[in-house]
Amino acid sequence: MATGRVQMTTNTIEILRTDLSAKFPTVQFGFEYTNGANVITIPKEYIVSVMKHFKDSGRFDFLMCVTAVDWPNREKRFDVVYELFSTREASRARIKAQVAEGEDVPTIIHLWRGADWLERETFDMYGIKFAGHPNMRRLLVHHQFVGFPLRKDYPADLQQHCTESLPVHFDNDPNYVPDPSKDLVPLNIGPSHPATHGTLRVMVQLDGEKVHRAGVEMGYLHRCFEKMAETHPYNQVIPYTDRLNYCSAPMNNVGYCKAVERLLGVEVPPKAQAIRMILCELSRIIDHIICVAANALDLGALTPFFHLFTYREKVYTLFEKLCGARLTVSMTRVGGMANNPPEDWYKHVMEFVKEMTVGVDELDILLTENKIWLKRTRDVGKMSAAEAIEWGYTGPCLRATGLGLDLRKAQPYYFYNQMDFEVPVGTSGDVYDRYLVRLAEMRQSLKIITQLCKNIPEGDYTIRDKNIVLPDKKEVYGNIEGLMNHFMLIIKGLRPPAGEIYDATEAANGELGFYLVSDNSAKPYRLKCRAPSFSIYQSLPRQITGGLVADVISILGSQNIIAGELER
């Protein structure tokens, strides 16, 4: 895997042009290098052929995202958009195909297993069918829902309530043949089960203590994030990002603002970059705390939960000192930060680092060699790196398989390329390795925070562009120019140039990506969130089938599914 920064240049798109022209000499492709992205427009009939060529040749082995954009006044109404990634070169490409109302798109589920839910979500939200998909039915909205929510003609305030639940059911498997000799017992694990936190439904058929068949259902915590983003000004979207992965809210703020800033073509001041990095690493720590503590609690270990949540509260206190809020903070702004940290804030952060260093060591003593923890986690839910890529795993769950993909190293942003830190990896991809990776990552985050707090750059905490950032209150209240700047930005709104961008950061659970389309208006025309939990959770039935029912809880906890980002 590449560990250095890969500069995306026009040379890359020329290489792709030469490659595809040689492979498909009679096909008309469109090639464009825009906003740092390699974009290829292809006829929909060639989607499978092009994707297979890219995957088989090793050029792009990872399917990151599938989504669509609705252009209701265009003859071919929809753009179907695929984001591809290379784990070898850390490069990306965007494949787009135009589709008319009522037309099908060929499925690529036989190329990437993770395309299953990505295609189903696109169908669910837009009504675009993927021909050959074995289970083309609703995914996020309920089975009684009428219409397609992310189409431009669907009203944002139109609610449709579900009046009945479905019995235990499973995704259609054309190769499944029931065994009449088995007396299988259907069982719902959630959403009322404590380990599913009221938001996930795992359905199983049990053959004794073993899971014979499994399925999952979600939809209990809809945020309507993407629809709401299309109906609100850019800066008003920031509080909605808090509620994606609410266990590490600042990371969502940073990821979204960074995407908007790239589309605007601006770079935030060094001081703002450093503050964002500190917030992100603090958030990574508490996100891992929640994962490990909740997983241990679900398996019967209460002490680590109480022990770790003490440190989580300490981080929330640091957030509160910075902005007044603890959980959903909205501290980041397009252009920088909302305010300058208090003078003694960095000192308090360093005090926490010292305390947390001891806390991680104590957690190590509590769990790592604990016999019960070992029996419940080692060799449970094992997954290879190749299989993890097929499903679309990123973050600790991918690194536990032995593949050290981390965007802070592969495609570094802000000052990460200047930081001294390592990327922990596992070997077997089981629940135990996922725990070990998160434990080691907490230590690395503390290392990064220490380096940043000792070298905070001088200067402003935000850019001073009156078309992007509101003036300080003293300027608004103190002179007419500040008042007019404030007035005009509120009335006119932030207006990025027309175009599109996909930007990603390394969040606590993996790649958090935002695909943003602007039409030069004051609101995003399209904002797609590539949430790491979404691709990871869809593999749960495969992981738990054939194992013990007790292992379902262990595996689910190790995936650290956060329903706010899962369902958005």
Secondary structure, DSSP 8 states (H G I E B T S, - for coil): ---S-----HHHHHHHHHHHHHHSTTS--EEEEETTEEEEE--GGGHHHHHHHHHHTTS--EEEEEEEEE-TTSSS-EEEEEEEE-TTT--EEEEEEEE-TT--EE--TTT-TTHHHHHHHHHHHH---EET-TT-S-SSS-TT--S-TTSTTS-TT----------S-----TT----TT---EEEEE-SSSGGGTTT-EEEEEEETTEEEEEEEE--SS---HHHHHTTS-GGGGHHHHHTSSGGGHHHHHHHHHHHHHHHHT----HHHHHHHHHHHHHHHHHHHHHHHHHHHHHTT-HHHHHHHHHHHHHHHHHHHHHHS-SSS---EETTEESS---TTHHHHHHHHHHHHHHHHHHHIIIIIT-HHHHHHHTTSS---HHHHHHHT--THHHHTTT----HHHHS--TTGGGS-------SS-SHHHHHHHHHHHHHHHHHHHHHHHTT---S-SB---TTTS---HHHHHH-HHHHHHHHHHHHH-----SEEEEEEEEETTEEEEEEEEE-SSSS-SEEEEE-HHHHHHTTHHHHHTTSBHHHHHHHHHHHT--HHHHH-
